[in-house]
Amino acid sequence: MVPTNLVPAVKLKGSGDVVWESEAILRRLDDEFPDTRPMFADEGKVLLAGNITQRLVNTSFGLAYRSTENMTDDEIAEARSGLVAAVDALDQHLAAGGPFLAGDQVTAADAMAVPMLERYGVQMPFFAAQLSIRDPARWPSLARWFDAMEALPSYGGRVAGDAYSWTPDRGRPGAHAHLRRQERHPRGRRRRARRGGRAGRRRAAGAGPGLQRRGPGRGARGGARGGCGEAAGQPRGRGRGRRAGRAEEPEGSLKRLAPEKAPAVDAALRAVAAALLAGAPPVLPRAAADGAEVDRADVAQACHYVAARLCVPRDMGAPAAAALRAALLSLAAAAEGGTAA
């Protein structure tokens, strides 16, 4: 459908036109929906903000995704200094206006910057950069921007990623275990729900200038469809690209159950669904739908597997995912001999 075979891209229902690249998509949306506030309302400010965020991205790549094995300590330190300067410049820009990149309203600058910045907000402390760009003490205006984006319901509850989905298991041993403990604790669940979101409805338009090549798209499909089949050894679609493959075995220990374990997986997911509907802790299933006894170990393994594979926003929004993941991990704890949270 797309000549470049890359995303983001959209196909307009009325005309059938296919538009690709973030900026082109956002400009076309402005044309298609003239009654809404334009994403390029003040184009000069939008372009200025885009240049500032692009500088941050350009200076980050060597410290974020490429190996530093061939870099000397001095080269890494120099690259990190350049990245810090770029974050400083972004924070200073936001301090002069904001809370959004081009003033007090969301614009194309925010929509094009947030896909990469939300990722960096979680991942960058664990890469060679070793920076927490969400540190309010060091970069208060940037932290305020993250908060403002997350406060947008169309972003926070629909298309934003969450820390669990973004956390790289390689480079941070035990990261998912730490987040699982947060999910099981009521205070942790509330905190994750508050932090679960990040940018406007047009976030689906993708990254910013120069960031378009992000891999497969992240459309929200809603619900944990296919969870039973996948956990019991039936393959799932490619889905979310890099994260879909990475999340399959978050710490190298989670394995799919054999296909014959499908009744146990089904029983576990039914117990979780019942708990969510009732607003109560999940009850450990004793038997599958066919009456066969359910192995507690299978229930625990299925819950851990589905929780680890659950990605935001590929499968659902962040608040729903936080609730589902908490119920799955609570049932896993009960199956392993603990008490359901």
Secondary structure, DSSP 8 states (H G I E B T S, - for coil): --TT--S-EEE-TTT--EEESHHHHHHHHHHH-TTS--TTTTHHHHHHHHHHHHHHHHHHHHHHTS--TTS-HHHHHHHHHHHHHHHHHHHHHHHTS-SBTTBSS--HHHHHHHHHHHHHHHHGGGSTT---TT-TTT-HHHHHHHHHHHT-HHHHTTT---HHHH--STTSTTHHHHHHHHHHSHHHHHHHHHTS--S-GGGGG-S-TT----SS------S-TTHHHHHTT------STHHHHHTTSTTS------GGGHHHHHHHHHHHHHHHHHTS-----SB-TTS-B--HHHHHHHHHHHHHH--TTTTS-HHHHHHHHHHHHHHHHHHTTS---
